[in-house]
Amino acid sequence: MNRDKHIWEGWTVGCFIDEIEPIFDMINSGNARNWNFPNRKALKRWVASEQPYYKKHIPEVYNYFLKKSEL
């Protein structure tokens, strides 16, 4: 994966990952009640909704979190 790939106005794949990864880690640690990813579709929607400024699906960002989630 190319974390340096430009996506939008100076934001790279790595920027988007770094921005939402702390929230993802909190959710998966079990510290956030009533939050989980029951399937890949839910994860995909969550990733797109949490990306700052750019709400379209970014395959590299989604695939990073998909691998990390072990869904």
mmCIF file of the N, C-alpha and C atoms, coordinates in Angstrom:
data_MODEL
# 
_entry.id   MODEL 
# 
loop_
_atom_site.group_PDB 
_atom_site.id 
_atom_site.type_symbol 
_atom_site.label_atom_id 
_atom_site.label_alt_id 
_atom_site.label_comp_id 
_atom_site.label_asym_id 
_atom_site.label_entity_id 
_atom_site.label_seq_id 
_atom_site.pdbx_PDB_ins_code 
_atom_site.Cartn_x 
_atom_site.Cartn_y 
_atom_site.Cartn_z 
_atom_site.occupancy 
_atom_site.B_iso_or_equiv 
_atom_site.pdbx_formal_charge 
_atom_site.auth_seq_id 
_atom_site.auth_comp_id 
_atom_site.auth_asym_id 
_atom_site.auth_atom_id 
_atom_site.pdbx_PDB_model_num 
ATOM 1   N N  . MET A 1 1  ? 0.844   -1.168  0.000  1.00 0.00 ? 1  MET A N  1 
ATOM 2   C CA . MET A 1 1  ? 0.000   0.000   0.000  1.00 0.00 ? 1  MET A CA 1 
ATOM 3   C C  . MET A 1 1  ? 0.897   1.242   0.000  1.00 0.00 ? 1  MET A C  1 
ATOM 4   N N  . ASN A 1 2  ? 0.507   2.212   -0.775 1.00 0.00 ? 2  ASN A N  1 
ATOM 5   C CA . ASN A 1 2  ? 1.242   3.467   -0.863 1.00 0.00 ? 2  ASN A CA 1 
ATOM 6   C C  . ASN A 1 2  ? 0.578   4.506   0.030  1.00 0.00 ? 2  ASN A C  1 
ATOM 7   N N  . ARG A 1 3  ? 1.115   4.706   1.229  1.00 0.00 ? 3  ARG A N  1 
ATOM 8   C CA . ARG A 1 3  ? 0.562   5.679   2.173  1.00 0.00 ? 3  ARG A CA 1 
ATOM 9   C C  . ARG A 1 3  ? 0.720   7.108   1.671  1.00 0.00 ? 3  ARG A C  1 
ATOM 10  N N  . ASP A 1 4  ? 1.619   7.315   0.713  1.00 0.00 ? 4  ASP A N  1 
ATOM 11  C CA . ASP A 1 4  ? 1.875   8.655   0.199  1.00 0.00 ? 4  ASP A CA 1 
ATOM 12  C C  . ASP A 1 4  ? 1.000   9.023   -0.996 1.00 0.00 ? 4  ASP A C  1 
ATOM 13  N N  . LYS A 1 5  ? 0.140   8.120   -1.411 1.00 0.00 ? 5  LYS A N  1 
ATOM 14  C CA . LYS A 1 5  ? -0.737  8.393   -2.554 1.00 0.00 ? 5  LYS A CA 1 
ATOM 15  C C  . LYS A 1 5  ? -1.660  9.561   -2.216 1.00 0.00 ? 5  LYS A C  1 
ATOM 16  N N  . HIS A 1 6  ? -1.641  10.591  -3.069 1.00 0.00 ? 6  HIS A N  1 
ATOM 17  C CA . HIS A 1 6  ? -2.468  11.778  -2.859 1.00 0.00 ? 6  HIS A CA 1 
ATOM 18  C C  . HIS A 1 6  ? -3.932  11.450  -3.165 1.00 0.00 ? 6  HIS A C  1 
ATOM 19  N N  . ILE A 1 7  ? -4.807  11.846  -2.253 1.00 0.00 ? 7  ILE A N  1 
ATOM 20  C CA . ILE A 1 7  ? -6.243  11.608  -2.433 1.00 0.00 ? 7  ILE A CA 1 
ATOM 21  C C  . ILE A 1 7  ? -6.983  12.908  -2.697 1.00 0.00 ? 7  ILE A C  1 
ATOM 22  N N  . TRP A 1 8  ? -6.760  13.907  -1.848 1.00 0.00 ? 8  TRP A N  1 
ATOM 23  C CA . TRP A 1 8  ? -7.555  15.121  -1.957 1.00 0.00 ? 8  TRP A CA 1 
ATOM 24  C C  . TRP A 1 8  ? -6.873  16.271  -1.235 1.00 0.00 ? 8  TRP A C  1 
ATOM 25  N N  . GLU A 1 9  ? -6.629  17.369  -1.914 1.00 0.00 ? 9  GLU A N  1 
ATOM 26  C CA . GLU A 1 9  ? -6.107  18.616  -1.362 1.00 0.00 ? 9  GLU A CA 1 
ATOM 27  C C  . GLU A 1 9  ? -5.018  18.425  -0.311 1.00 0.00 ? 9  GLU A C  1 
ATOM 28  N N  . GLY A 1 10 ? -3.987  17.694  -0.650 1.00 0.00 ? 10 GLY A N  1 
ATOM 29  C CA . GLY A 1 10 ? -2.867  17.488  0.242  1.00 0.00 ? 10 GLY A CA 1 
ATOM 30  C C  . GLY A 1 10 ? -3.005  16.309  1.182  1.00 0.00 ? 10 GLY A C  1 
ATOM 31  N N  . TRP A 1 11 ? -4.170  15.711  1.217  1.00 0.00 ? 11 TRP A N  1 
ATOM 32  C CA . TRP A 1 11 ? -4.400  14.540  2.069  1.00 0.00 ? 11 TRP A CA 1 
ATOM 33  C C  . TRP A 1 11 ? -3.983  13.285  1.321  1.00 0.00 ? 11 TRP A C  1 
ATOM 34  N N  . THR A 1 12 ? -3.217  12.452  2.010  1.00 0.00 ? 12 THR A N  1 
ATOM 35  C CA . THR A 1 12 ? -2.763  11.184  1.435  1.00 0.00 ? 12 THR A CA 1 
ATOM 36  C C  . THR A 1 12 ? -3.490  10.031  2.110  1.00 0.00 ? 12 THR A C  1 
ATOM 37  N N  . VAL A 1 13 ? -3.304  8.851   1.572  1.00 0.00 ? 13 VAL A N  1 
ATOM 38  C CA . VAL A 1 13 ? -3.864  7.644   2.192  1.00 0.00 ? 13 VAL A CA 1 
ATOM 39  C C  . VAL A 1 13 ? -3.421  7.575   3.650  1.00 0.00 ? 13 VAL A C  1 
ATOM 40  N N  . GLY A 1 14 ? -2.147  7.819   3.891  1.00 0.00 ? 14 GLY A N  1 
ATOM 41  C CA . GLY A 1 14 ? -1.614  7.775   5.251  1.00 0.00 ? 14 GLY A CA 1 
ATOM 42  C C  . GLY A 1 14 ? -2.253  8.791   6.177  1.00 0.00 ? 14 GLY A C  1 
ATOM 43  N N  . CYS A 1 15 ? -2.540  9.977   5.671  1.00 0.00 ? 15 CYS A N  1 
ATOM 44  C CA . CYS A 1 15 ? -3.197  11.007  6.484  1.00 0.00 ? 15 CYS A CA 1 
ATOM 45  C C  . CYS A 1 15 ? -4.566  10.532  6.946  1.00 0.00 ? 15 CYS A C  1 
ATOM 46  N N  . PHE A 1 16 ? -5.340  9.956   6.026  1.00 0.00 ? 16 PHE A N  1 
ATOM 47  C CA . PHE A 1 16 ? -6.668  9.467   6.391  1.00 0.00 ? 16 PHE A CA 1 
ATOM 48  C C  . PHE A 1 16 ? -6.577  8.331   7.397  1.00 0.00 ? 16 PHE A C  1 
ATOM 49  N N  . ILE A 1 17 ? -5.649  7.421   7.202  1.00 0.00 ? 17 ILE A N  1 
ATOM 50  C CA . ILE A 1 17 ? -5.465  6.311   8.134  1.00 0.00 ? 17 ILE A CA 1 
ATOM 51  C C  . ILE A 1 17 ? -5.084  6.848   9.513  1.00 0.00 ? 17 ILE A C  1 
ATOM 52  N N  . ASP A 1 18 ? -4.111  7.724   9.550  1.00 0.00 ? 18 ASP A N  1 
ATOM 53  C CA . ASP A 1 18 ? -3.643  8.266   10.828 1.00 0.00 ? 18 ASP A CA 1 
ATOM 54  C C  . ASP A 1 18 ? -4.734  9.032   11.558 1.00 0.00 ? 18 ASP A C  1 
ATOM 55  N N  . GLU A 1 19 ? -5.607  9.680   10.824 1.00 0.00 ? 19 GLU A N  1 
ATOM 56  C CA . GLU A 1 19 ? -6.667  10.478  11.427 1.00 0.00 ? 19 GLU A CA 1 
ATOM 57  C C  . GLU A 1 19 ? -7.720  9.619   12.126 1.00 0.00 ? 19 GLU A C  1 
ATOM 58  N N  . ILE A 1 20 ? -8.084  8.488   11.525 1.00 0.00 ? 20 ILE A N  1 
ATOM 59  C CA . ILE A 1 20 ? -9.170  7.695   12.119 1.00 0.00 ? 20 ILE A CA 1 
ATOM 60  C C  . ILE A 1 20 ? -8.694  6.464   12.884 1.00 0.00 ? 20 ILE A C  1 
ATOM 61  N N  . GLU A 1 21 ? -7.419  6.141   12.811 1.00 0.00 ? 21 GLU A N  1 
ATOM 62  C CA . GLU A 1 21 ? -6.923  4.938   13.486 1.00 0.00 ? 21 GLU A CA 1 
ATOM 63  C C  . GLU A 1 21 ? -7.120  4.963   15.010 1.00 0.00 ? 21 GLU A C  1 
ATOM 64  N N  . PRO A 1 22 ? -6.914  6.092   15.708 1.00 0.00 ? 22 PRO A N  1 
ATOM 65  C CA . PRO A 1 22 ? -7.148  6.068   17.159 1.00 0.00 ? 22 PRO A CA 1 
ATOM 66  C C  . PRO A 1 22 ? -8.591  5.718   17.532 1.00 0.00 ? 22 PRO A C  1 
ATOM 67  N N  . ILE A 1 23 ? -9.545  6.193   16.742 1.00 0.00 ? 23 ILE A N  1 
ATOM 68  C CA . ILE A 1 23 ? -10.950 5.875   17.002 1.00 0.00 ? 23 ILE A CA 1 
ATOM 69  C C  . ILE A 1 23 ? -11.196 4.395   16.743 1.00 0.00 ? 23 ILE A C  1 
ATOM 70  N N  . PHE A 1 24 ? -10.660 3.899   15.643 1.00 0.00 ? 24 PHE A N  1 
ATOM 71  C CA . PHE A 1 24 ? -10.793 2.481   15.313 1.00 0.00 ? 24 PHE A CA 1 
ATOM 72  C C  . PHE A 1 24 ? -10.211 1.611   16.425 1.00 0.00 ? 24 PHE A C  1 
ATOM 73  N N  . ASP A 1 25 ? -9.034  1.971   16.915 1.00 0.00 ? 25 ASP A N  1 
ATOM 74  C CA . ASP A 1 25 ? -8.394  1.193   17.972 1.00 0.00 ? 25 ASP A CA 1 
ATOM 75  C C  . ASP A 1 25 ? -9.231  1.203   19.246 1.00 0.00 ? 25 ASP A C  1 
ATOM 76  N N  . MET A 1 26 ? -9.827  2.343   19.563 1.00 0.00 ? 26 MET A N  1 
ATOM 77  C CA . MET A 1 26 ? -10.675 2.430   20.746 1.00 0.00 ? 26 MET A CA 1 
ATOM 78  C C  . MET A 1 26 ? -11.894 1.520   20.601 1.00 0.00 ? 26 MET A C  1 
ATOM 79  N N  . ILE A 1 27 ? -12.491 1.535   19.420 1.00 0.00 ? 27 ILE A N  1 
ATOM 80  C CA . ILE A 1 27 ? -13.665 0.693   19.173 1.00 0.00 ? 27 ILE A CA 1 
ATOM 81  C C  . ILE A 1 27 ? -13.303 -0.778  19.313 1.00 0.00 ? 27 ILE A C  1 
ATOM 82  N N  . ASN A 1 28 ? -12.205 -1.172  18.738 1.00 0.00 ? 28 ASN A N  1 
ATOM 83  C CA . ASN A 1 28 ? -11.816 -2.582  18.763 1.00 0.00 ? 28 ASN A CA 1 
ATOM 84  C C  . ASN A 1 28 ? -11.223 -3.027  20.091 1.00 0.00 ? 28 ASN A C  1 
ATOM 85  N N  . SER A 1 29 ? -10.900 -2.084  20.965 1.00 0.00 ? 29 SER A N  1 
ATOM 86  C CA . SER A 1 29 ? -10.344 -2.464  22.261 1.00 0.00 ? 29 SER A CA 1 
ATOM 87  C C  . SER A 1 29 ? -11.433 -2.899  23.235 1.00 0.00 ? 29 SER A C  1 
ATOM 88  N N  . GLY A 1 30 ? -12.682 -2.628  22.867 1.00 0.00 ? 30 GLY A N  1 
ATOM 89  C CA . GLY A 1 30 ? -13.782 -2.984  23.758 1.00 0.00 ? 30 GLY A CA 1 
ATOM 90  C C  . GLY A 1 30 ? -14.137 -1.874  24.728 1.00 0.00 ? 30 GLY A C  1 
ATOM 91  N N  . ASN A 1 31 ? -13.453 -0.734  24.639 1.00 0.00 ? 31 ASN A N  1 
ATOM 92  C CA . ASN A 1 31 ? -13.727 0.383   25.542 1.00 0.00 ? 31 ASN A CA 1 
ATOM 93  C C  . ASN A 1 31 ? -14.921 1.218   25.112 1.00 0.00 ? 31 ASN A C  1 
ATOM 94  N N  . ALA A 1 32 ? -15.379 1.015   23.908 1.00 0.00 ? 32 ALA A N  1 
ATOM 95  C CA . ALA A 1 32 ? -16.523 1.773   23.413 1.00 0.00 ? 32 ALA A CA 1 
ATOM 96  C C  . ALA A 1 32 ? -17.734 0.843   23.346 1.00 0.00 ? 32 ALA A C  1 
ATOM 97  N N  . ARG A 1 33 ? -18.672 1.057   24.232 1.00 0.00 ? 33 ARG A N  1 
ATOM 98  C CA . ARG A 1 33 ? -19.855 0.197   24.253 1.00 0.00 ? 33 ARG A CA 1 
ATOM 99  C C  . ARG A 1 33 ? -20.740 0.447   23.043 1.00 0.00 ? 33 ARG A C  1 
ATOM 100 N N  . ASN A 1 34 ? -21.359 -0.607  22.577 1.00 0.00 ? 34 ASN A N  1 
ATOM 101 C CA . ASN A 1 34 ? -22.332 -0.562  21.475 1.00 0.00 ? 34 ASN A CA 1 
ATOM 102 C C  . ASN A 1 34 ? -21.717 -0.177  20.134 1.00 0.00 ? 34 ASN A C  1 
ATOM 103 N N  . TRP A 1 35 ? -20.423 -0.256  20.024 1.00 0.00 ? 35 TRP A N  1 
ATOM 104 C CA . TRP A 1 35 ? -19.763 -0.012  18.747 1.00 0.00 ? 35 TRP A CA 1 
ATOM 105 C C  . TRP A 1 35 ? -19.100 -1.304  18.325 1.00 0.00 ? 35 TRP A C  1 
ATOM 106 N N  . ASN A 1 36 ? -19.358 -1.713  17.129 1.00 0.00 ? 36 ASN A N  1 
ATOM 107 C CA . ASN A 1 36 ? -18.651 -2.862  16.571 1.00 0.00 ? 36 ASN A CA 1 
ATOM 108 C C  . ASN A 1 36 ? -18.886 -2.893  15.077 1.00 0.00 ? 36 ASN A C  1 
ATOM 109 N N  . PHE A 1 37 ? -18.209 -3.780  14.433 1.00 0.00 ? 37 PHE A N  1 
ATOM 110 C CA . PHE A 1 37 ? -18.337 -3.923  12.991 1.00 0.00 ? 37 PHE A CA 1 
ATOM 111 C C  . PHE A 1 37 ? -18.798 -5.346  12.718 1.00 0.00 ? 37 PHE A C  1 
ATOM 112 N N  . PRO A 1 38 ? -20.101 -5.536  12.568 1.00 0.00 ? 38 PRO A N  1 
ATOM 113 C CA . PRO A 1 38 ? -20.616 -6.891  12.386 1.00 0.00 ? 38 PRO A CA 1 
ATOM 114 C C  . PRO A 1 38 ? -20.246 -7.514  11.038 1.00 0.00 ? 38 PRO A C  1 
ATOM 115 N N  . ASN A 1 39 ? -19.924 -6.666  10.064 1.00 0.00 ? 39 ASN A N  1 
ATOM 116 C CA . ASN A 1 39 ? -19.580 -7.192  8.743  1.00 0.00 ? 39 ASN A CA 1 
ATOM 117 C C  . ASN A 1 39 ? -18.757 -6.156  7.973  1.00 0.00 ? 39 ASN A C  1 
ATOM 118 N N  . ARG A 1 40 ? -18.305 -6.559  6.819  1.00 0.00 ? 40 ARG A N  1 
ATOM 119 C CA . ARG A 1 40 ? -17.449 -5.694  5.993  1.00 0.00 ? 40 ARG A CA 1 
ATOM 120 C C  . ARG A 1 40 ? -18.175 -4.439  5.514  1.00 0.00 ? 40 ARG A C  1 
ATOM 121 N N  . LYS A 1 41 ? -19.456 -4.589  5.204  1.00 0.00 ? 41 LYS A N  1 
ATOM 122 C CA . LYS A 1 41 ? -20.229 -3.440  4.722  1.00 0.00 ? 41 LYS A CA 1 
ATOM 123 C C  . LYS A 1 41 ? -20.323 -2.353  5.796  1.00 0.00 ? 41 LYS A C  1 
ATOM 124 N N  . ALA A 1 42 ? -20.534 -2.767  7.030  1.00 0.00 ? 42 ALA A N  1 
ATOM 125 C CA . ALA A 1 42 ? -20.612 -1.811  8.141  1.00 0.00 ? 42 ALA A CA 1 
ATOM 126 C C  . ALA A 1 42 ? -19.263 -1.116  8.336  1.00 0.00 ? 42 ALA A C  1 
ATOM 127 N N  . LEU A 1 43 ? -18.198 -1.873  8.235  1.00 0.00 ? 43 LEU A N  1 
ATOM 128 C CA . LEU A 1 43 ? -16.863 -1.290  8.356  1.00 0.00 ? 43 LEU A CA 1 
ATOM 129 C C  . LEU A 1 43 ? -16.618 -0.282  7.236  1.00 0.00 ? 43 LEU A C  1 
ATOM 130 N N  . LYS A 1 44 ? -16.992 -0.636  6.023  1.00 0.00 ? 44 LYS A N  1 
ATOM 131 C CA . LYS A 1 44 ? -16.789 0.248   4.872  1.00 0.00 ? 44 LYS A CA 1 
ATOM 132 C C  . LYS A 1 44 ? -17.541 1.565   5.058  1.00 0.00 ? 44 LYS A C  1 
ATOM 133 N N  . ARG A 1 45 ? -18.780 1.486   5.519  1.00 0.00 ? 45 ARG A N  1 
ATOM 134 C CA . ARG A 1 45 ? -19.567 2.701   5.770  1.00 0.00 ? 45 ARG A CA 1 
ATOM 135 C C  . ARG A 1 45 ? -18.924 3.547   6.873  1.00 0.00 ? 45 ARG A C  1 
ATOM 136 N N  . TRP A 1 46 ? -18.470 2.880   7.921  1.00 0.00 ? 46 TRP A N  1 
ATOM 137 C CA . TRP A 1 46 ? -17.863 3.604   9.038  1.00 0.00 ? 46 TRP A CA 1 
ATOM 138 C C  . TRP A 1 46 ? -16.592 4.325   8.593  1.00 0.00 ? 46 TRP A C  1 
ATOM 139 N N  . VAL A 1 47 ? -15.735 3.632   7.873  1.00 0.00 ? 47 VAL A N  1 
ATOM 140 C CA . VAL A 1 47 ? -14.477 4.241   7.416  1.00 0.00 ? 47 VAL A CA 1 
ATOM 141 C C  . VAL A 1 47 ? -14.768 5.497   6.591  1.00 0.00 ? 47 VAL A C  1 
ATOM 142 N N  . ALA A 1 48 ? -15.669 5.401   5.631  1.00 0.00 ? 48 ALA A N  1 
ATOM 143 C CA . ALA A 1 48 ? -15.992 6.554   4.785  1.00 0.00 ? 48 ALA A CA 1 
ATOM 144 C C  . ALA A 1 48 ? -16.591 7.691   5.610  1.00 0.00 ? 48 ALA A C  1 
ATOM 145 N N  . SER A 1 49 ? -17.426 7.372   6.588  1.00 0.00 ? 49 SER A N  1 
ATOM 146 C CA . SER A 1 49 ? -18.073 8.420   7.382  1.00 0.00 ? 49 SER A CA 1 
ATOM 147 C C  . SER A 1 49 ? -17.097 9.108   8.332  1.00 0.00 ? 49 SER A C  1 
ATOM 148 N N  . GLU A 1 50 ? -16.061 8.424   8.758  1.00 0.00 ? 50 GLU A N  1 
ATOM 149 C CA . GLU A 1 50 ? -15.096 8.989   9.705  1.00 0.00 ? 50 GLU A CA 1 
ATOM 150 C C  . GLU A 1 50 ? -13.966 9.761   9.041  1.00 0.00 ? 50 GLU A C  1 
ATOM 151 N N  . GLN A 1 51 ? -13.783 9.590   7.755  1.00 0.00 ? 51 GLN A N  1 
ATOM 152 C CA . GLN A 1 51 ? -12.726 10.313  7.045  1.00 0.00 ? 51 GLN A CA 1 
ATOM 153 C C  . GLN A 1 51 ? -13.047 11.801  7.066  1.00 0.00 ? 51 GLN A C  1 
ATOM 154 N N  . PRO A 1 52 ? -12.106 12.626  7.507  1.00 0.00 ? 52 PRO A N  1 
ATOM 155 C CA . PRO A 1 52 ? -12.381 14.062  7.498  1.00 0.00 ? 52 PRO A CA 1 
ATOM 156 C C  . PRO A 1 52 ? -12.395 14.609  6.080  1.00 0.00 ? 52 PRO A C  1 
ATOM 157 N N  . TYR A 1 53 ? -13.327 15.488  5.801  1.00 0.00 ? 53 TYR A N  1 
ATOM 158 C CA . TYR A 1 53 ? -13.418 16.245  4.555  1.00 0.00 ? 53 TYR A CA 1 
ATOM 159 C C  . TYR A 1 53 ? -13.831 15.437  3.331  1.00 0.00 ? 53 TYR A C  1 
ATOM 160 N N  . TYR A 1 54 ? -13.416 14.204  3.225  1.00 0.00 ? 54 TYR A N  1 
ATOM 161 C CA . TYR A 1 54 ? -13.608 13.405  2.015  1.00 0.00 ? 54 TYR A CA 1 
ATOM 162 C C  . TYR A 1 54 ? -14.424 12.174  2.378  1.00 0.00 ? 54 TYR A C  1 
ATOM 163 N N  . LYS A 1 55 ? -15.668 12.126  1.952  1.00 0.00 ? 55 LYS A N  1 
ATOM 164 C CA . LYS A 1 55 ? -16.576 11.073  2.392  1.00 0.00 ? 55 LYS A CA 1 
ATOM 165 C C  . LYS A 1 55 ? -16.801 9.981   1.346  1.00 0.00 ? 55 LYS A C  1 
ATOM 166 N N  . LYS A 1 56 ? -15.960 9.946   0.335  1.00 0.00 ? 56 LYS A N  1 
ATOM 167 C CA . LYS A 1 56 ? -16.053 8.882   -0.664 1.00 0.00 ? 56 LYS A CA 1 
ATOM 168 C C  . LYS A 1 56 ? -15.194 7.705   -0.232 1.00 0.00 ? 56 LYS A C  1 
ATOM 169 N N  . HIS A 1 57 ? -15.525 6.527   -0.731 1.00 0.00 ? 57 HIS A N  1 
ATOM 170 C CA . HIS A 1 57 ? -14.779 5.303   -0.437 1.00 0.00 ? 57 HIS A CA 1 
ATOM 171 C C  . HIS A 1 57 ? -13.359 5.415   -0.981 1.00 0.00 ? 57 HIS A C  1 
ATOM 172 N N  . ILE A 1 58 ? -12.379 5.182   -0.114 1.00 0.00 ? 58 ILE A N  1 
ATOM 173 C CA . ILE A 1 58 ? -10.979 5.139   -0.516 1.00 0.00 ? 58 ILE A CA 1 
ATOM 174 C C  . ILE A 1 58 ? -10.528 3.696   -0.299 1.00 0.00 ? 58 ILE A C  1 
ATOM 175 N N  . PRO A 1 59 ? -10.369 2.922   -1.360 1.00 0.00 ? 59 PRO A N  1 
ATOM 176 C CA . PRO A 1 59 ? -10.071 1.493   -1.210 1.00 0.00 ? 59 PRO A CA 1 
ATOM 177 C C  . PRO A 1 59 ? -8.870  1.190   -0.315 1.00 0.00 ? 59 PRO A C  1 
ATOM 178 N N  . GLU A 1 60 ? -7.801  1.962   -0.438 1.00 0.00 ? 60 GLU A N  1 
ATOM 179 C CA . GLU A 1 60 ? -6.608  1.685   0.367  1.00 0.00 ? 60 GLU A CA 1 
ATOM 180 C C  . GLU A 1 60 ? -6.869  1.871   1.858  1.00 0.00 ? 60 GLU A C  1 
ATOM 181 N N  . VAL A 1 61 ? -7.636  2.890   2.200  1.00 0.00 ? 61 VAL A N  1 
ATOM 182 C CA . VAL A 1 61 ? -7.947  3.144   3.610  1.00 0.00 ? 61 VAL A CA 1 
ATOM 183 C C  . VAL A 1 61 ? -8.856  2.038   4.138  1.00 0.00 ? 61 VAL A C  1 
ATOM 184 N N  . TYR A 1 62 ? -9.892  1.712   3.385  1.00 0.00 ? 62 TYR A N  1 
ATOM 185 C CA . TYR A 1 62 ? -10.797 0.633   3.789  1.00 0.00 ? 62 TYR A CA 1 
ATOM 186 C C  . TYR A 1 62 ? -10.039 -0.689  3.933  1.00 0.00 ? 62 TYR A C  1 
ATOM 187 N N  . ASN A 1 63 ? -9.207  -1.023  2.974  1.00 0.00 ? 63 ASN A N  1 
ATOM 188 C CA . ASN A 1 63 ? -8.472  -2.299  3.025  1.00 0.00 ? 63 ASN A CA 1 
ATOM 189 C C  . ASN A 1 63 ? -7.523  -2.359  4.216  1.00 0.00 ? 63 ASN A C  1 
ATOM 190 N N  . TYR A 1 64 ? -6.947  -1.238  4.581  1.00 0.00 ? 64 TYR A N  1 
ATOM 191 C CA . TYR A 1 64 ? -6.077  -1.186  5.756  1.00 0.00 ? 64 TYR A CA 1 
ATOM 192 C C  . TYR A 1 64 ? -6.868  -1.584  7.009  1.00 0.00 ? 64 TYR A C  1 
ATOM 193 N N  . PHE A 1 65 ? -8.049  -0.986  7.187  1.00 0.00 ? 65 PHE A N  1 
ATOM 194 C CA . PHE A 1 65 ? -8.850  -1.268  8.373  1.00 0.00 ? 65 PHE A CA 1 
ATOM 195 C C  . PHE A 1 65 ? -9.522  -2.638  8.286  1.00 0.00 ? 65 PHE A C  1 
ATOM 196 N N  . LEU A 1 66 ? -9.810  -3.088  7.099  1.00 0.00 ? 66 LEU A N  1 
ATOM 197 C CA . LEU A 1 66 ? -10.371 -4.433  6.932  1.00 0.00 ? 66 LEU A CA 1 
ATOM 198 C C  . LEU A 1 66 ? -9.352  -5.478  7.421  1.00 0.00 ? 66 LEU A C  1 
ATOM 199 N N  . LYS A 1 67 ? -8.122  -5.321  7.000  1.00 0.00 ? 67 LYS A N  1 
ATOM 200 C CA . LYS A 1 67 ? -7.072  -6.243  7.431  1.00 0.00 ? 67 LYS A CA 1 
ATOM 201 C C  . LYS A 1 67 ? -6.880  -6.170  8.939  1.00 0.00 ? 67 LYS A C  1 
ATOM 202 N N  . LYS A 1 68 ? -6.887  -4.966  9.460  1.00 0.00 ? 68 LYS A N  1 
ATOM 203 C CA . LYS A 1 68 ? -6.675  -4.773  10.886 1.00 0.00 ? 68 LYS A CA 1 
ATOM 204 C C  . LYS A 1 68 ? -7.842  -5.338  11.716 1.00 0.00 ? 68 LYS A C  1 
ATOM 205 N N  . SER A 1 69 ? -9.048  -5.302  11.157 1.00 0.00 ? 69 SER A N  1 
ATOM 206 C CA . SER A 1 69 ? -10.229 -5.778  11.883 1.00 0.00 ? 69 SER A CA 1 
ATOM 207 C C  . SER A 1 69 ? -10.375 -7.296  11.866 1.00 0.00 ? 69 SER A C  1 
ATOM 208 N N  . GLU A 1 70 ? -9.698  -7.937  10.925 1.00 0.00 ? 70 GLU A N  1 
ATOM 209 C CA . GLU A 1 70 ? -9.764  -9.385  10.760 1.00 0.00 ? 70 GLU A CA 1 
ATOM 210 C C  . GLU A 1 70 ? -11.170 -9.896  10.475 1.00 0.00 ? 70 GLU A C  1 
ATOM 211 N N  . LEU A 1 71 ? -11.976 -9.091  9.771  1.00 0.00 ? 71 LEU A N  1 
ATOM 212 C CA . LEU A 1 71 ? -13.334 -9.512  9.381  1.00 0.00 ? 71 LEU A CA 1 
ATOM 213 C C  . LEU A 1 71 ? -13.265 -10.535 8.261  1.00 0.00 ? 71 LEU A C  1 
# 
